[in-house]
Each structure stands twice: as structure tokens, then as C-alpha cells.
Amino acid sequence: MKAVIIEEYGGKEKLKETEVPMPIAKEHQVVVKEKATSINPIDWKLREGYLEKMMPWEFPIILGWDVAGEIVEVGSEVTDWKVGDRVFARPDTTRFGTYAEYTAVDDNLLAYIPGTISFEEAAAAPLAGLTAWQAVFDYGKLAAGEKILIHAGSGGVGTYAIQLAKSKGAFVISTASENNRELLLSLGVDQFIDYKNEDFTKILSDIDVVIDTMGGEILKNSFKVVKPHTGRVISIVAEADKELIENTDVAFHNIWLEPNGKQLTELAKLMEQGKVKSIIGATYPLSEKGIYEAHAMSETHHAVGKIVIKVGG
């Protein structure tokens, strides 16, 4: 089967289109014929070698950890899934990723794609959508009526976090550049902050939950606006200064996504109900050139929503 791999760490030129063996389903796995996958920052961070110590894998490595497609093979112990099912998933983090025509997925990580949702819309959702889910609900403990600040709301995780927070009945505040104002308002943002021309620390106070997708000064300054004692700051990119956490006396978590089929099923229900939609900023084909260009766009940190890769015709 066709796949895009890396055989050593480095720049985008290390991406290589080649033929690799077909995956074989283990007892509790299915093989999915891919219709679409998507790009996440972890892809190019791993390609560059930034995660080498965390994931000391052998080469070649197939990047990519989102999949949407149809099941073509089921393992001997799989009972809930059958050939032909339309499914999507955030597969387990292994060196056999989803920049390929087929991929193996553990059966407990799968969710059905609602009939009204395209493969591209489904493929955009697992990693970013589950990251948003776990940040907002599992760690942020967001409740109806609370105020939540979501940094970089026009990004992949941000667009899902906004919609999930609105589905909970929260007051949603988000930062982004002015040209993304209309998009974020259309997703339900109650208060928009143009980060280039406005200082959120001078505008906001008593925020219940902050979702940080940027790190650095943005994360540090977020402690200035969160409610003392009861506030929660969740970062998906960085650790915060321990002294800062103690002085503010708030709950802080730097989270790493845990793939979760049950949560993805809940996300699928919200998508089917029209409460959550995937914002797709760009689409590329599964090819060496397509993945190269998709990584280039992701690395700018200015992609709107998700970057999707179409697999096959």
C-alpha cells in the first residue's frame, strides 16, 4: 500500500512516498481503508525529532494519528464492529500512523461516523476534538454558566473547544486575529479578543477556566485573569511555573491526549446534532508533495481549523 514515511528526523524534505506492507489486524483490532486523515502539530514535531526521547521508535515511521474510513478486516476477538462500517478514530500512538491507504486500529478506540458527516469532517475531529474534550471537561471541569477563555480559538483544538464549551452552556471568550472574528462568533463565542491589538489581561478577570494552546507568555499571563482558588488553567503545550501556580492557588494541568473511543462517540453525537462541526481550512492529497505542503501550513501556526488529507479518489 502507499504511505508517506520518514526514514530519519529532519525537515519536510525527509517526507517520502513509498510502498509499505499492508497492516494485519490483531485479535482486538480492525483494519480501516482510509478515506481521510488530518495534520496535527505532533506530526511535524515528531518529524523534526523533538519527541525522540518520548517516542524512541525505529524507522521507518508513518506519521499521522487521525483516521476516517471503512473497515475492511476485523480481528478474531472483535465483536462490535464489522466489515463495511464507517468509522473514525484517534489510533494508539505507534510508529505505524495514518499517512497511508490502510491502518490498523484497536477496536475500543473506534466510533461510528454519523451518516450526515463526511469522511473529511470526521478525520478532522479525533485528535483535536478529543484534546478539546479532555481539556474542557475532564480537566477543566467546566460547568454551565461559567466563564471560559480559549486562546487561539481559530486553531484546530480551539474551534472544537469553543463549540464544546457552548454545548455545556458556558460563557465563551476567545482570542484570535481580527480576520477570524466572524468565524469564532459563528461558532458561538460570546466575547472576542483581537490578540494583536488587545491585551486580554487588561480586559478580563475572574475567569473560571483557561484553555492554553500557546504556552510562553500567554500561559504565564493567563494566571492573571483566572479566579483565585477555584480557577482552572489547562495547557496542551507547556508546563507552568510551580511558584505561579502556588501563588494563584489554582488547579493547573499540562495534558497529553488519551485516545478514547467512548468520548469520540459522544463527540460524534454532538456532530450529528449540529452542535459541533469540523472547521476545515485546507485539504491536500495523500502524496509526498501534499503532506509536505500540509506540514508547511501547519508549521506557520496560522492555519484556520484543521488541515485534512484526502486518501484515494
KEGULO-201989 format. One record per atom (N, C-alpha, C): x, y, z; residue in one letter. Coordinates in steps of 0.02 Angstrom, whole numbers, plus 50000, padded with zeros to 5 digits. Layout:
N
XYZA
...
end
This chain:
313
500424994050000M
500005000050000M
500445006250000M
500145011749978K
500515018149976K
500505021350046K
501075024250064A
501125027850128A
501645033350119A
501605038350162V
502125043550166V
502485042550232V
503145041550228I
503535039550286I
504115044350297I
504445043650355I
505115046650364I
505595040950384I
506205041450359E
506725036450374E
507265039450418E
507205045950433E
507645049350481E
507295055850500E
507505058750556Y
507215065050579Y
507495070850538Y
507075076150532G
507315081950496G
506745086150468G
506885090050417G
506395094650387G
505895091050344G
505475095050311K
504925092350270K
505195088150212K
505815089550191E
506105085750136E
506225078450154E
506175076750218K
506255069750239K
505635065550227K
505075068750212L
504455065150196L
504545061450130L
504345055150129K
504475050950070K
503865046550055K
503635046849993E
503085042549972E
503365035849950E
503075030349975T
503345023749959T
502815018449967T
502995012249952E
502565006549963E
502775002950027E
502295001350070V
502434997850133V
501944991850138V
502104986950180P
501654981250188P
500974983250217P
500464979650197M
499794980750225M
499784978950299M
499414982750339P
499334980750410P
498904974550415P
499014970750468I
498604964750483I
498284965850551I
497634964550555A
497274965650617A
497464960550670A
497654962950729K
497744958450787K
497064956650814K
497044952650867E
496414950050894E
495894955450906E
496104961050937H
495634966250955H
495724972550912H
495884971450849Q
495974977050802Q
495544976050740Q
495454981650705V
495164981450637V
495654984850591V
495604983250527V
495984986850476V
495494991550440V
495674997850437V
495255002950406V
495545005050339V
495145004750287K
495325007650222K
495205015150229K
495735018950227E
495675026150242E
495355030050185E
494925034650205K
494635039550159K
494945046450172K
495135047650234A
495445054050252A
495825053450317A
496315057750325T
496675058550388T
496775066150397T
497135068150448S
497245075350456S
497915076750488S
498115083050486I
498765085250511I
498685088150581I
499145086550625N
499175089450692N
499895091450706N
500005096450750P
500685098650764P
501145092950787P
500875087850821I
501295082250843I
501635078950783I
501315079250724D
501605075950665D
502275078850647D
502305085550638W
502935088550617W
503425089350675W
503165089750736K
503625089850794K
503995083150799K
503625077750787L
503945071150788L
504425070450729L
504215072850670R
504645072550611R
505315076150622R
505285081850658E
505895085750671E
506345082350723E
506065077550761G
506465074150812G
506365076850882G
505895081550891Y
505785084550957Y
505535079551008Y
505205074150984L
504905069351030L
505285062751031L
505905062951007E
506305056851001E
506385053151067E
506495056851121K
506595053551186K
505945050651213K
505395054151200M
504745051751223M
504515045651182M
504685045651118M
504475040251073M
505095037751035M
505495033551067P
506115031151036P
505975025450986P
505675027250930W
505445022150882W
505985020550831W
505925014550802E
506335012650745E
506055015950682E
506475017050633F
506255019250567F
506115013150524F
505695013650472P
505335019650452P
504735021050498P
504535027350500I
503955029450539I
503425032350492I
502815029950500I
502245032950465I
501925037750515I
501915044150500L
501625049150543L
500865049150536L
500525053150577G
499805053950571G
499415050050623G
498955053350659W
498565050050712W
497835052150711W
497545052450651D
496825053350642D
496635048850583D
496065045650587V
495845041650530V
495085041650525V
494845041750462A
494145040650447A
494125036250385A
493695031150387G
493655026650330G
493175020950342G
493275015350306E
492835009650311E
493235003450333E
492944999550376I
493264993450400I
493284988250343I
493874985350333V
493944980150281V
494164973450311V
494364973450375E
494564967250408E
494454968050483E
494214962750516V
494124962950588V
494524957250620V
494814958650679G
495194953650715G
494744948250745G
495044942750765S
494674936850787S
494254938050850S
494434942850892E
494074944150953E
493614950350949E
493564953350891V
493154959450883V
492424957350876V
491984960250918T
491274958450916T
490814964250898T
491024970450908D
490574976150900D
490634979550832D
491084977150789W
491214980550726W
491224975350670W
491024977650609K
491014972950553K
491284976350490K
491474972250442V
491714974850378V
491184979450347V
491404985250323G
490944989950292G
490734995750337G
490834995050403D
490655000550448D
491065006850433D
490715012550434R
491055019050427R
491285021250497R
491935021950505V
492195023250572V
492725028750570V
492835031750629F
493405036250637F
493715035050704F
494345037350712A
494705035850773A
495325040150779A
495555040750842R
496225043150856R
496595036750877R
496955033450830P
497275027150847P
497795027950901P
498015022250928D
498555022350977D
499175025350946D
499595028350988T
500195031750963T
500755026650951T
500825024450889T
501355019850870T
501715022650809T
502235019050787R
502595021450727R
502235019750663R
501665016350668F
501265014750609F
500655019350609F
500755025450584G
500225030450586G
499755030250527G
499445035850511T
498875035950465T
499005039450399T
499635041350384Y
499785043950318Y
499865037950271Y
499325034250261A
499355027950224A
498655026250198A
498625021350152E
497985019450124E
497575014950171E
497935011550216Y
497595007250265Y
497955008050332Y
497575007050386T
497885007350452T
497515002650500T
497864999950549A
497554995650600A
497384999850661A
496784998650688V
496545002550746V
496274997750799V
496444998950862D
496154994950917D
495394996150918D
495024990650928D
494294991250922D
493974995750974D
494294996551033N
493995000851085N
494095008251072N
494475010051020L
494595017051004L
494155019550948L
493745015250919L
493335016950862L
492685020350882L
492415024350835A
491745027150841A
491435027150772A
490765026350770Y
490415026750706Y
490395033950681Y
490455034750616I
490365041350585I
489625042350571I
489315047550598P
488605048850583P
488495049450508P
487915047450486G
487765047450414G
487795054350382G
487695059550422T
487695066350394T
488395069450391T
488895065750416I
489575068450421I
490025065250368I
490415069350332S
490855066750280S
491485063650311S
491845059750271F
492465056850296F
492965062350314F
492975067750274E
493435073150288E
493275076650355E
492635077850366E
492425080950429E
492575076450488E
492485069950478A
492635065150532A
493385064750546A
493785064650493A
494505063950502A
494815069950538A
494495075750532A
494755081750565A
494675081350641A
494215077250664A
493975077850733A
494355074050788A
494595067950777P
494805063950835P
495345067050879P
495935068550854L
496465070950898L
496295077850927L
496115082550884A
495965089350908A
495325089550949A
494815085850927G
494185085750963G
494235082551031G
494595076951035L
494685073651100L
495135077751146L
495635081051118T
496055085551159T
495625091051189T
495195093951148A
494735099151173A
494265096351226A
493995090551213W
493525087351260W
493845086351328W
494445083351327Q
494775081851390Q
495015088151426Q
495205093251388A
495405099551419A
494815103151451A
494265103451415V
493675107251438V
493305103551493V
493205096951484F
492775093151529F
493155089151582F
493635085051560D
493975080551608D
494405084451657D
494775089251632Y
495235093151675Y
494955099951693Y
494625103251644G
494345109851658G
493715109651701G
493375103851702K
492765103051743K
492265108651730K
492205110651668L
491785116451651L
491045114951667L
490735119851699A
490025119351717A
489625124751681A
488985123551673A
488545128451641A
488585135151678A
488615140551639G
488625147251669G
489325149751685G
489825145451684E
490505147651698E
490805151351639E
491325155251653K
491685158851601K
492315155151582K
492415153951517I
492995150451494I
493355154651441I
494015155051448L
494435158551399L
494815153351359L
494735153551293I
495065148851248I
495545152751204I
496185151651214H
496685155151173H
496735152051104H
496845156351054A
496925154150984A
496325149950962A
495745152950969G
495125149350955G
495015147250883G
495405150050836S
495315148150766S
495715142050746S
496125139450792G
496525133550777G
496115127150783G
496445121450771G
496095115050772G
495765113650839G
496145113650892V
495875112250959V
495395117850979V
495575124050964G
495165129750984G
494455129550956G
494385127750892T
493715127750862T
493265122550895T
493545116750912Y
493145111750947Y
493005113751019Y
493505116651053A
493415118651123A
492855123851130A
492835128551084I
492305133651085I
491615130351082I
491535125751034Q
490885122651024Q
490695118051082Q
491175114551110L
491035110251167L
490835114451228L
491185119951238A
491015124351294A
490315127351286A
490135129151225K
489465131851213K
488935126451224K
489095120251205S
488605114851215S
488475113651289S
488935115751332K
488865115051404K
488495120951435K
488405126251397G
488065132151423G
488525137151457G
489155137251436A
489645141851466A
489655148551428A
489945153651460F
490085160051428F
490785159451399F
490825159851333V
491455158251298V
491805164551273V
492435165251293I
492865170751271I
493445167651232I
493625170751176S
494185167851138S
494605173251106S
495255171851102T
495725176251068T
495875173450999T
495985178050952A
496185176250884A
496345182750848A
496565182250785S
496675188350746S
496005190850719S
495985197250703E
495365200450682E
495035196950623E
495445194350576N
495145191250517N
494775184650533N
494835182250595N
494455176250615N
493875177750661N
493735184250670R
493195186250715R
492525183150694R
492345183850631E
491685181350609E
491625173850617E
492165170150602L
492145162950611L
492005161150684L
492365164350730L
492285162550801L
491595164550827L
491355170250805L
490675172250826L
490165167250800L
490275164650739S
489815159850710S
489825153250749S
490385151750783L
490435145650823L
490135146550892L
489955152750909G
489625153950973G
490015157951024G
490585160751004V
490975164751051V
490575170751075V
490565171851140D
490185177351170D
490595183751173D
491245183051180Q
491685188951185Q
492325187351146Q
492455191351095F
493045190351052F
493585195451070F
494205193051073I
494775197551087I
495285196951031I
495415202550999D
495925202850946D
496615203150979D
496965197450979Y
497585197051018Y
498135201750993Y
498085203950930K
498605208350903K
498525215550929K
497905217350944N
497775224350963N
497475225151033N
497325219651066E
497025220051133E
497415215451181E
497485217851242D
497825214051295D
497295210751339D
497255204151334F
496715200751371F
496785201651447F
497385202951472T
497465203751544T
497165210351569T
497065215151524K
496765221551543K
496005221651533K
495755216351501I
495045216051485I
494675211151530I
495015205751549L
494685200151583L
494885199451656L
494435196351694S
494575194451764S
494075189151784S
494235185651838D
493775180651866D
493555175351815D
494025172951775I
493885167651727I
493905160951763I
493415156751751D
493395150251785D
493885145251755D
493915145051689V
494345140151654V
494715143651598V
495365142251592V
495765144651535V
496045138551499V
495955138551433I
496255133351391I
496825136651352I
497435134551368D
498035137351337D
498285132751282D
498355135551222T
498615131751166T
499265134851140T
499535139551177M
500105143451152M
500745142751194M
500665142251260G
501245142051305G
501565148951313G
502175149151339G
502555155351346G
502205160651386G
502235166851362E
501935172551398E
501185172051402E
500875169051351I
500145168251352I
499935163951412I
500285158551422L
500135154151479L
500265157851545L
500835161051549K
501025164651610K
500505170051627K
500295173851577N
499825179351588N
499115176851603N
498975170651584S
498315167851597S
498165167451672S
498685166651712F
498585166251784F
498365172951813F
498455178451775K
498235185051798K
497475185851794K
497155181851752V
496435182951740V
495995177351768V
496315171951791V
495915166251816V
495705167551888V
495135164951908K
494885165751976K
495355162452025K
495565166252076P
495985163152128P
495605157552163P
495965152452184H
495705146852225H
495285141852186H
494805144352146T
494355139652112T
494485139052037T
494905143252010G
495035143251938G
495435137151915G
495385135751849R
495755130151820R
496095132551756R
496745131151752V
497125132851692V
497365126251662V
497185125151598I
497365118951564I
497785120751504I
498395118051500S
498815119251441S
498905112751403S
498885113151337I
499005107151296I
499715107351267I
500115112351288V
500775113051258V
501355113851306V
501225115951369A
501795117651412A
501635116951486A
502165116251526E
502105116451598E
502115123751621E
501775125151676A
501785131951705A
502275132051763A
502495138051781D
502945138951837D
502595136951902D
502925132551941K
502615129952002K
502455135452052K
502895140352056E
502775145852103E
502165149852083E
502085150752018L
501505154351992L
500855150752010L
500865144152003I
500285140152019I
500115140752094I
500635140252135E
500535140552208E
500285147452230E
500565152652201N
500365159452221N
499645161052202N
499435158252145T
498745159452123T
498265154652156T
498535148952178D
498125143752211D
497565141352164D
497755139652103V
497265136952056V
497495129952034V
497025126252005A
497185119651978A
497515120651909A
498085117551899F
498425117851834F
498565110851809F
498445109851744H
498615103451712H
498925104751644H
499485101551631N
499765101251564N
499585094351538N
499145094051490I
498855087551472I
499135084651407I
499115078051404W
499305074251345W
498705069851329W
498465070351268L
497855066951248L
497885059351260L
497325056751286E
497225049551292E
496695047451241E
496875043451190P
496375041051143P
495795037751180P
495175039051157N
494595036751195N
493995035951148N
493815029751133G
493265028451087G
492595030651113G
492485030051179K
491835032051208K
491745039551203K
492265043351218Q
492205050651212Q
492115052751139Q
492445049151094L
492375050751023L
491655049351000L
491355044151028T
490655042751013T
490195048351037T
490345051151097E
489965056851122E
490055062951077E
490675063951054L
490815069551008L
490435068550943L
490395062350919A
490025060850858A
489285062550865A
489005061250924K
488305063050937K
488195070550931K
488655074450959L
488595081750955L
488665084150883L
489085080750844M
489165082450773M
488515080950736M
488215075150751E
487595073250719E
487025078050736E
487035080650797Q
486525085450819Q
486645092550793Q
487215093550761G
487385100150735G
487665104950787G
487835102250846K
488115106450899K
488875107350892K
489185102850856V
489905103350843V
490025101750770V
490435105850737K
490615104450668K
491375105350660K
491635101850611S
492345102450596S
492455108350550S
492935112550568I
493145118150526I
493765115950488I
493705115150423I
494255112850382I
494525118750341I
495145120550357G
495445126350324G
495775124850258G
496005118650250A
496345116650188A
496335109150181A
496355106850118T
496365099650104T
496915098150053T
497285092750065Y
497825090550021Y
497755083150007Y
498065080649953P
498055073549939P
498595069749978P
498485063149986L
498995058950016L
499545057749965L
500065061849967S
500645061349923S
501225064749958S
501815063549933E
502405066749962E
502335074349959E
502115076949902K
502025084249894K
501445086749938K
500895082949940G
500325085049980G
500475085550054G
500825080550081I
501005080650152I
501515086150166I
501985087050120Y
502485092350127Y
502135099150134Y
501665100550089E
501325106950091E
500875107650153E
500575102150174A
500155102250233A
500565103650296A
501165100450300H
501605101850357H
501825109150357H
501985111650298A
502195118650292A
501665123350319A
501035121950302M
500495126250326M
500405125550402M
500435119450428S
500355118350500S
500905121850539S
501515121850512E
502085124850547E
502035132450554E
501615135650514T
501535142850520T
501155144850583T
500795140050613H
500365141250671H
499775145850655H
499655146950591H
499105151350572H
498575147850530H
498585141250529A
498065137550494A
497405138650530A
496875139350491V
496205140050520V
495885133150524V
495655131350584G
495355124750592G
495855119250578G
495625113950544K
496035108150532K
496265107750458K
496845104550449I
497115103050383I
496985095650371I
496605094050319V
496395087250306V
496765084350245V
496905077950248I
497225074250194I
496725069350166I
496565069850101K
496115065150068K
496525059150044K
496265053250057V
496605047050039V
496215043649983V
496535042449926G
496195039249870G
495745044049833G
495335041249788G
494905045449746G
494275047649782G
end
